[in-house]
Amino acid sequence: RTKRPKMGKIAAQLADVAVVTSDNPRTEDPESILDDVLEGIPKSVEPMVICDRATAIRTAILQAKPGDGVLIAGKGHEDYQILGTEKIHFDDREQARDALMSRLQVIG
């Protein structure tokens, strides 16, 4: 929990656009996780806050402009998410790949 505000602060300092989402909330309220991250972000910065991780990844990739980089942080090699007491398959790499494929179809 103590690293969440630090992650928000770093994202605000280094990114042109920050998309804040949750990761493995388990039994914790995902909104509470987002609030912790937002504590580290100055009020002058307006991050995009998207609770659903898949939607957050898709949004970041689809809104990126040519020359932009998208950093997806938090899960690393994990291919699951823990929601409540349920462990479900979720892979950031697969989500990013799907979003990139969608982007290619939109661009043509």
Sequence and secondary structure as in RCSB ss.txt:
>XXXX:A:sequence
RTKRPKMGKIAAQLADVAVVTSDNPRTEDPESILDDVLEGIPKSVEPMVICDRATAIRTAILQAKPGDGVLIAGK
GHEDYQILGTEKIHFDDREQARDALMSRLQVIG
>XXXX:A:secstr
 THHHHHHHHHHHH SS EE     BTS HHHHHHHHHTTS TT   EE SSHHHHHHHHHHH  TT      S 
TT  EEEETTEEEE  HHHHHHHHHHHHHHHH 
